[in-house]
Amino acid sequence: WAIDQAKFTDEGWWAGAAVTHALTGHWYVAGDYNPAVALPVWPLLLSAVFHFTGVSVIAARALNVAISLATLGLVFVLLQRHTRSGSGVPPLAAVLLLALSPFAFVFSRLAILDSLVIFEFCLSLLVASFATSRRIWPLATLSVLVSLMLLTKTTSAVLIPSVFWLPWSAMGRK
């Protein structure tokens, strides 16, 4: 397992720490590439799954499929919250388009952390939609969610302005 070339793919890099922890009991391997040191969220989730299922690609990919399905639910709830009509057609159409997207389909079946970032982003948007000038809990929750996003993948920093635009608009742009 130490010289396996599969760990140098995206799936291997991000799952490597969880696999190493499951096999040796340690996260860090001296002299190796250890992305879990800087970005621990995905390896922690995978490690929890591996604890119950054992180490396998199927378990890692199943976690990603579950996260992708949860993202579809979040998209539905988020759009249901922001459509004025009582009709569920716009949220259902959005979920259908997302489910039919070839990119979303392919990436949701690989054990990479992009699906988790999308889930965290949609969850952050949903929490941000509850913010008003009288409610402080959404902003406190957003600070935790944004931290999780950044500890999942650092490039998720580009999503932060769009997350905080919702509470800023809800508070009269003050």
Secondary structure, 3 states (H helix, E strand, C coil): CCCCHHHHCHHHHHHHHHHHHHHHCCCCCCCCCCHHHCCCHHHHHHHHHHHHHCCCHHHHHHHHHHHHHHHHHHHHHHHHHHCCCCCCHHHHHHHHHHHHCHHHHHHHCCCCCHHHHHHHHHHHHHHHCCCCCCCCHHHHHHHHHHHHHHHHCHHHHHHHHHHHHHHHHHCCCC
